[in-house]
Amino acid sequence: MKKSRRTFMITIACVASGVALSRVAFADEARVSEADSTSLALAYKADATKVDKAKYAKYAAGQACSNCTFYQGKSNDAFAPCPMFGGKQVAAKGWCSAYNKKA
């Protein structure tokens, strides 16, 4: 009986560790890459201060994903989903040409 319980507990611990690690890996995969085709089309930058202001005249200092109507997170979340990118997570400090200031 002890061997079965010990085996069960070790198995549960391994499964729980695997699930936790897969969630961390999935969270990174769910983030938008600047090299993604949608990112390129929308001129997404993970850091809004790196936006080419000459090329994107619509950009103004202070604009960031965290204060855009499409940002689906709280204002203090570092990353949150955005429907412009199929629900993938964008950086709160990021910017794209679909920016629309929250009311």
N, C-alpha and C positions, 0 to 999 in steps of 0.2 A: 504494500500500500504506500509506503513512504517513497519508493522509487517512482511510482506513478504520479504522485503529487509533485515530486521534485521535477520530473520530466515536464509535467503540465506547466509548472511555474516558469521554468526556463523557456519553454515554448512561447508562453504568453509574453514574457519579457522581450524575447527576440522579435516577435510580431509587433509589439508596441514600438520598439525602437525602429523597426523598418518603416512603420507607418509615419512616425515622426520625421524620419529622414526624407521620406518621399514627399511629405508636405513642404519641407524646406526647399527641395529641388523643384517642386511644382510651382512654388511661389516665385522663384527666379524665372522659370519658363513663362509665367503669366505676365511678366513685365515687358513692356514695349521696348524694342531695340531701335536705335536711331537709324539702323541699316535696313529695317523692315520696309517693304514696298509702300505700305500705307504711311509710315513715318516720313519717307522721302516725299511722297505726294503732298503731305500736309506740312512739310518742313518742321517736323517735331524735333525739338531739342530738349534733352533731360535737364539742362540748365538754361533758363531763359536769358541769362546774361550773355550767352554765346550766340544768340540769334543775330544773323546778318541784317543789321538795320537798314542798310542800303538796298538790299534785295527784298526785304519784307517791311515796307513802309507802314503797314498796319500795326506792327509791333510798337508798343510804348512801354517805357520803364514802369515796373510795377505789375505788369500783366504776368500771370502765372497760372498753371493748371488749377492750383488750389482755390483761385477766385474766379474760375470759369463755370458757367452754368452746366457744362457737361461733366465736370468732375464729380464723381459719385461717392466721395469720401468726406470725412470731416475735415475742417480746415487745418487741423493739426496732424493729419495722417501724412506720412512721408510718401506713400504710394496709394493709389486708389484706382478703381476701374473707370474707363471712359468709353462711352458708346461709339465714339469716332474710331476707336481702335478695336472694335469687336469685343469690348468688355475687358480687354487686357489692361494691366495697370500702368498708369503713367506717373511720372514723378511730380510731386506737388510743386516743385520749383521749375517744372518744365513749361513748355509753350509750344503751340502749333498754330497754323494759320486759320484753324476753325475756332479760335478763341472767341468767346462771347462773355462779357462781364456779367457776373451774377448781379441780380437786382438787389 
